[in-house]
Amino acid sequence: MALIHSIESQGNWLFKRRGQIPVLLFLLAIPAVYLIKYEELDPVRVTIVNYSAAILSILGAIVRAYTIGTTPRGTSGRNTQEQVAESLNTSGIYSMVRHPLYLGNYLMWIGIVLFTQNFEFVIIVSLLYWIYYERIMFAEERFLEKKFGNVYLDWSKKVPAFFPRFSSFYSSETKFSMKSVFRREYSGILATVFGFVYVEFLIGWFRWNTIAIGRNLIYLFCATLLITIILRTLKHSTKLLNEEGRS
């Protein structure tokens, strides 16, 4: 098999399993936390890193929310099980970056990784993330190139794959919908908050052999869990979050 087809095949295989990456991160976080001597860390550094981690994850959630809130049904970036694109997204955030959802994912999860205070872990996860998602992005772009031809190629020449070019932004053709965000993003937000709780649990367990999770973080997790239950119920049991022309 030619290398280009091999990478495309790998990307399509990984595409269907991309939701499993949090499990890998949770496993890798165990040795990453275990190896850090938290009692020797400068408290000021710890505070700065923790706030930076939270900001990165919040920024990632905002990127994903804006992307999902301004993307209609059947367009590139809305697919979950297979490559689907009835039309090509080129406006809004897609005028700055070709893969905004993966950028948002990276920011959300790298925030959790940074929360471990293990900078080597941040580098390792960043490299693994790139290797993993580079193949997925390659497969997606091969699909879009075959479907949209020169229209896609012309757009891809002007818009970066992963690092946004803010100067090229122009407003989305689709009005932002908070309903779309509520309907689609609750599980990702819950997983992110749980990630922070999980890391803090590991830190307390390895450092003091006890469960030591901050009260505010527990409150945040409980509130997020409650909101998730409510939104999931509304999504599956009512039509309150349904919208015409939205996934």
Summary of the structure (lengths in Angstrom):
residues: 247
radius of gyration: 19.4
end to end distance: 35.6
largest distance: 59.5
contacts: 741
relative contact order: 0.15
helix: 70%
strand: 2%
